[in-house]
Amino acid sequence: EVTPTGLWIVQENQADGARIFENSRVSFSFESTLLDGTPCYKASVQNPQLITIGKGGVESGVEQGMKWLREGSQAIFLIPPHLGHGNFGDRERIPGNSVLIYHVKVMKVE
């Protein structure tokens, strides 16, 4: 599925857990790579990432994609540069104008 902003979402399962909305606190594991498979960042099931939707701290493409998921969902996000790190990258592992691939698993929604 492609969102109006250009984010691609492939849901790997249809979970029936809690839905994710603006201001939801979401705990999730993920692995991110560049389009060529070069690893970028990850958070394991044992040490998940925790975000509040709408508060930043993560790529806007990740926040947008989360709103399509539920607790227990697994999905792949294909994040275009304008929803990722833009023209300049993150100056560490992600070059400018990079498309990012995120494999995510939503563990908990509050």
MDAnalysis code that builds the backbone (N, CA, C; Angstrom):
import MDAnalysis as mda
import numpy as np

u = mda.Universe.empty(330, n_residues=110, atom_resindex=np.repeat(np.arange(110), 3), trajectory=True)
u.add_TopologyAttr("name", ["N", "CA", "C"] * 110)
u.add_TopologyAttr("resid", np.arange(1, 111))
u.add_TopologyAttr("resname", ["GLU", "VAL", "THR", "PRO", "THR", "GLY", "LEU", "TRP", "ILE", "VAL", "GLN", "GLU", "ASN", "GLN", "ALA", "ASP", "GLY", "ALA", "ARG", "ILE", "PHE", "GLU", "ASN", "SER", "ARG", "VAL", "SER", "PHE", "SER", "PHE", "GLU", "SER", "THR", "LEU", "LEU", "ASP", "GLY", "THR", "PRO", "CYS", "TYR", "LYS", "ALA", "SER", "VAL", "GLN", "ASN", "PRO", "GLN", "LEU", "ILE", "THR", "ILE", "GLY", "LYS", "GLY", "GLY", "VAL", "GLU", "SER", "GLY", "VAL", "GLU", "GLN", "GLY", "MET", "LYS", "TRP", "LEU", "ARG", "GLU", "GLY", "SER", "GLN", "ALA", "ILE", "PHE", "LEU", "ILE", "PRO", "PRO", "HIS", "LEU", "GLY", "HIS", "GLY", "ASN", "PHE", "GLY", "ASP", "ARG", "GLU", "ARG", "ILE", "PRO", "GLY", "ASN", "SER", "VAL", "LEU", "ILE", "TYR", "HIS", "VAL", "LYS", "VAL", "MET", "LYS", "VAL", "GLU"])
u.atoms.positions = np.array([
    [0.842, -1.183, 0.000],
    [0.000, 0.000, 0.000],
    [0.884, 1.241, 0.000],
    [0.472, 2.243, -0.744],
    [1.199, 3.506, -0.808],
    [0.324, 4.596, -0.205],
    [0.880, 5.349, 0.739],
    [0.133, 6.441, 1.362],
    [0.167, 7.676, 0.457],
    [-0.682, 8.652, 0.718],
    [-0.671, 9.887, -0.080],
    [0.662, 10.641, -0.031],
    [1.463, 10.420, 1.006],
    [2.750, 11.113, 1.128],
    [3.891, 10.380, 0.436],
    [3.630, 9.163, -0.086],
    [4.664, 8.411, -0.785],
    [5.325, 7.321, 0.033],
    [4.850, 7.088, 1.244],
    [5.353, 5.998, 2.083],
    [4.745, 4.683, 1.603],
    [5.588, 3.668, 1.422],
    [5.116, 2.329, 1.060],
    [5.053, 1.487, 2.323],
    [3.951, 0.745, 2.497],
    [3.771, -0.113, 3.665],
    [3.382, -1.505, 3.191],
    [4.136, -2.505, 3.628],
    [3.792, -3.902, 3.377],
    [3.528, -4.531, 4.739],
    [2.271, -4.851, 5.021],
    [1.941, -5.486, 6.295],
    [2.196, -6.979, 6.170],
    [3.036, -7.490, 7.065],
    [3.382, -8.912, 7.029],
    [2.383, -9.757, 7.802],
    [1.619, -9.140, 8.682],
    [0.538, -9.839, 9.369],
    [-0.542, -8.827, 9.724],
    [-1.739, -9.292, 9.928],
    [-2.866, -8.436, 10.300],
    [-3.177, -8.678, 11.776],
    [-2.535, -7.946, 12.649],
    [-2.753, -8.099, 14.086],
    [-4.069, -7.436, 14.479],
    [-4.633, -7.888, 15.598],
    [-5.890, -7.295, 16.065],
    [-5.719, -6.589, 17.407],
    [-4.491, -6.205, 17.736],
    [-4.220, -5.491, 18.980],
    [-4.666, -4.043, 18.910],
    [-4.269, -3.281, 19.918],
    [-4.652, -1.870, 20.017],
    [-4.177, -1.089, 18.798],
    [-5.034, -0.186, 18.316],
    [-4.678, 0.679, 17.188],
    [-3.729, 1.772, 17.658],
    [-3.000, 2.331, 16.716],
    [-2.032, 3.391, 17.005],
    [-2.579, 4.709, 16.464],
    [-2.611, 5.703, 17.343],
    [-3.109, 7.030, 16.998],
    [-2.081, 8.081, 17.391],
    [-2.363, 9.338, 17.057],
    [-1.563, 10.464, 17.531],
    [-1.502, 10.398, 19.062],
    [-0.332, 10.606, 19.621],
    [-0.048, 10.574, 21.064],
    [0.003, 9.171, 21.664],
    [-0.162, 8.117, 20.863],
    [0.038, 6.758, 21.384],
    [1.508, 6.569, 21.722],
    [1.765, 5.857, 22.814],
    [3.130, 5.456, 23.144],
    [3.329, 4.064, 22.559],
    [4.343, 3.935, 21.709],
    [4.549, 2.699, 20.958],
    [5.942, 2.153, 21.232],
    [6.001, 0.890, 21.618],
    [7.260, 0.176, 21.799],
    [7.397, -0.780, 20.620],
    [8.542, -0.711, 19.924],
    [8.698, -1.546, 18.736],
    [10.163, -1.911, 18.512],
    [10.361, -3.061, 17.881],
    [11.697, -3.433, 17.426],
    [11.763, -3.122, 15.936],
    [12.979, -2.899, 15.447],
    [13.126, -2.593, 14.025],
    [14.554, -2.851, 13.574],
    [14.695, -3.004, 12.272],
    [15.986, -2.970, 11.589],
    [15.809, -2.065, 10.391],
    [16.720, -1.103, 10.238],
    [16.649, -0.219, 9.074],
    [17.878, -0.424, 8.203],
    [17.645, -0.354, 6.897],
    [18.732, -0.490, 5.928],
    [18.538, 0.545, 4.824],
    [19.612, 0.763, 4.084],
    [19.502, 1.530, 2.855],
    [18.905, 0.628, 1.790],
    [18.530, 1.186, 0.667],
    [17.916, 0.420, -0.414],
    [18.825, -0.703, -0.909],
    [20.154, -0.510, -0.824],
    [21.092, -1.541, -1.275],
    [21.370, -2.602, -0.213],
    [20.690, -2.519, 0.939],
    [20.855, -3.509, 2.000],
    [21.863, -3.139, 3.070],
    [22.552, -2.012, 2.924],
    [23.514, -1.574, 3.936],
    [22.784, -1.303, 5.247],
    [23.193, -1.966, 6.357],
    [22.522, -1.749, 7.643],
    [22.700, -0.321, 8.148],
    [21.657, 0.206, 8.778],
    [21.722, 1.549, 9.374],
    [21.594, 1.441, 10.890],
    [20.385, 1.222, 11.374],
    [20.128, 1.178, 12.815],
    [19.185, 0.027, 13.126],
    [19.132, -0.345, 14.419],
    [18.180, -1.373, 14.838],
    [17.889, -1.243, 16.323],
    [16.765, -1.808, 16.711],
    [16.382, -1.935, 18.115],
    [15.800, -3.333, 18.258],
    [16.293, -4.089, 19.208],
    [15.897, -5.486, 19.358],
    [14.614, -5.626, 20.178],
    [14.060, -6.822, 20.161],
    [12.898, -7.137, 20.987],
    [13.259, -6.953, 22.460],
    [14.492, -7.297, 22.829],
    [14.937, -7.161, 24.215],
    [15.183, -5.709, 24.614],
    [15.478, -4.856, 23.653],
    [15.761, -3.443, 23.919],
    [15.053, -2.582, 22.865],
    [13.704, -2.538, 22.917],
    [12.940, -1.874, 21.863],
    [13.032, -0.353, 21.917],
    [12.655, 0.261, 20.816],
    [12.534, 1.722, 20.725],
    [11.170, 2.108, 21.291],
    [11.112, 3.209, 22.011],
    [9.853, 3.723, 22.550],
    [9.653, 5.135, 22.019],
    [8.517, 5.372, 21.371],
    [8.209, 6.708, 20.853],
    [6.781, 7.088, 21.230],
    [6.518, 8.371, 21.208],
    [5.158, 8.892, 21.303],
    [4.825, 9.476, 19.939],
    [3.784, 8.947, 19.306],
    [3.425, 9.361, 17.955],
    [3.081, 10.855, 17.949],
    [3.713, 11.574, 17.034],
    [3.479, 12.999, 16.899],
    [4.461, 13.870, 17.650],
    [5.369, 13.250, 18.400],
    [6.323, 14.015, 19.210],
    [7.724, 14.037, 18.613],
    [7.922, 13.419, 17.447],
    [9.235, 13.427, 16.818],
    [10.175, 12.412, 17.444],
    [11.459, 12.586, 17.165],
    [12.461, 11.659, 17.683],
    [12.692, 10.457, 16.787],
    [11.941, 10.382, 15.699],
    [12.065, 9.295, 14.742],
    [11.647, 9.860, 13.379],
    [12.047, 9.204, 12.307],
    [11.691, 9.671, 10.973],
    [10.171, 9.836, 10.851],
    [9.735, 10.876, 10.158],
    [8.294, 11.093, 10.002],
    [7.636, 9.928, 9.266],
    [8.383, 9.259, 8.390],
    [7.844, 8.087, 7.707],
    [7.534, 6.944, 8.658],
    [8.336, 6.789, 9.705],
    [8.063, 5.753, 10.709],
    [6.790, 6.109, 11.469],
    [6.668, 7.361, 11.897],
    [5.453, 7.780, 12.608],
    [4.214, 7.576, 11.737],
    [4.289, 7.979, 10.473],
    [3.141, 7.810, 9.580],
    [2.789, 6.343, 9.409],
    [3.802, 5.507, 9.207],
    [3.564, 4.081, 9.019],
    [2.944, 3.423, 10.231],
    [3.367, 3.845, 11.412],
    [2.835, 3.256, 12.644],
    [1.323, 3.430, 12.744],
    [0.805, 4.537, 12.233],
    [-0.638, 4.802, 12.328],
    [-1.471, 3.827, 11.495],
    [-0.825, 3.055, 10.634],
    [-1.517, 2.039, 9.834],
    [-1.494, 0.672, 10.518],
    [-0.790, 0.570, 11.643],
    [-0.563, -0.721, 12.293],
    [-1.307, -0.829, 13.619],
    [-1.207, -2.008, 14.213],
    [-1.778, -2.296, 15.529],
    [-0.731, -3.025, 16.368],
    [-0.994, -3.094, 17.662],
    [-0.119, -3.872, 18.539],
    [-0.047, -5.304, 18.007],
    [1.156, -5.833, 17.873],
    [1.368, -7.172, 17.337],
    [1.670, -7.205, 15.845],
    [1.508, -6.082, 15.166],
    [1.761, -6.019, 13.720],
    [3.243, -6.116, 13.398],
    [3.524, -6.692, 12.247],
    [4.852, -6.655, 11.647],
    [4.676, -6.091, 10.249],
    [5.592, -5.195, 9.869],
    [5.458, -4.552, 8.560],
    [6.818, -4.118, 8.045],
    [6.835, -3.799, 6.768],
    [8.008, -3.207, 6.128],
    [7.588, -1.830, 5.628],
    [8.378, -0.819, 5.966],
    [8.161, 0.537, 5.465],
    [9.258, 0.857, 4.457],
    [8.883, 1.375, 3.320],
    [9.821, 1.913, 2.340],
    [9.660, 3.432, 2.417],
    [10.662, 4.085, 3.002],
    [10.561, 5.499, 3.357],
    [11.362, 6.349, 2.368],
    [10.669, 7.200, 1.594],
    [11.391, 8.079, 0.670],
    [12.165, 9.152, 1.439],
    [13.152, 9.764, 0.797],
    [14.001, 10.739, 1.501],
    [13.243, 11.853, 2.212],
    [12.175, 12.369, 1.604],
    [11.458, 13.492, 2.233],
    [10.729, 13.095, 3.514],
    [10.583, 11.787, 3.776],
    [9.992, 11.309, 5.030],
    [11.042, 10.667, 5.930],
    [12.303, 10.714, 5.474],
    [13.408, 10.137, 6.236],
    [14.371, 11.212, 6.690],
    [15.546, 11.237, 6.062],
    [16.582, 12.190, 6.468],
    [16.891, 13.233, 5.406],
    [16.038, 13.332, 4.385],
    [16.125, 14.419, 3.417],
    [17.406, 14.481, 2.613],
    [17.744, 15.695, 2.200],
    [18.897, 15.926, 1.327],
    [20.237, 15.695, 2.001],
    [20.284, 15.798, 3.317],
    [21.576, 15.779, 4.008],
    [21.880, 14.480, 4.747],
    [20.910, 13.584, 4.892],
    [21.141, 12.365, 5.652],
    [21.256, 12.666, 7.130],
    [21.770, 11.700, 7.880],
    [21.932, 11.928, 9.325],
    [23.386, 12.225, 9.697],
    [24.238, 12.330, 8.688],
    [25.663, 12.642, 8.847],
    [26.425, 11.549, 9.609],
    [25.814, 10.375, 9.735],
    [26.490, 9.231, 10.357],
    [26.418, 8.021, 9.433],
    [25.255, 7.365, 9.399],
    [25.104, 6.131, 8.631],
    [24.204, 6.265, 7.413],
    [23.449, 7.361, 7.339],
    [22.478, 7.519, 6.263],
    [22.885, 8.690, 5.369],
    [23.292, 8.410, 4.119],
    [23.651, 9.490, 3.190],
    [22.426, 10.318, 2.793],
    [22.668, 11.506, 2.272],
    [21.586, 12.349, 1.779],
    [20.805, 11.683, 0.661],
    [19.540, 12.013, 0.566],
    [18.629, 11.505, -0.471],
    [18.480, 9.988, -0.464],
    [18.587, 9.373, 0.704],
    [18.489, 7.913, 0.806],
    [17.058, 7.449, 1.040],
    [16.679, 6.401, 0.319],
    [15.448, 5.671, 0.606],
    [15.792, 4.675, 1.704],
    [14.944, 4.588, 2.725],
    [15.186, 3.682, 3.849],
    [14.173, 2.553, 3.846],
    [14.628, 1.372, 4.250],
    [13.741, 0.228, 4.445],
    [13.729, -0.080, 5.934],
    [12.547, -0.098, 6.518],
    [12.371, -0.413, 7.935],
    [11.562, -1.690, 8.061],
    [12.095, -2.677, 8.768],
    [11.343, -3.865, 9.166],
    [10.951, -3.628, 10.616],
    [9.656, -3.519, 10.899],
    [9.204, -3.177, 12.245],
    [8.285, -4.249, 12.816],
    [8.334, -4.371, 14.141],
    [7.404, -5.229, 14.878],
    [6.888, -4.412, 16.054],
    [5.582, -4.164, 16.067],
    [4.968, -3.385, 17.142],
    [4.744, -4.303, 18.334],
    [5.366, -3.963, 19.450],
    [5.295, -4.822, 20.623],
    [4.220, -4.381, 21.613],
    [4.113, -3.067, 21.856],
    [3.148, -2.580, 22.842],
    [2.654, -1.200, 22.437],
    [1.354, -0.971, 22.653],
    [0.734, 0.327, 22.379],
    [-0.017, 0.766, 23.627],
    [0.241, 1.990, 24.053],
    [-0.463, 2.538, 25.231],
    [-1.129, 3.844, 24.862],
])
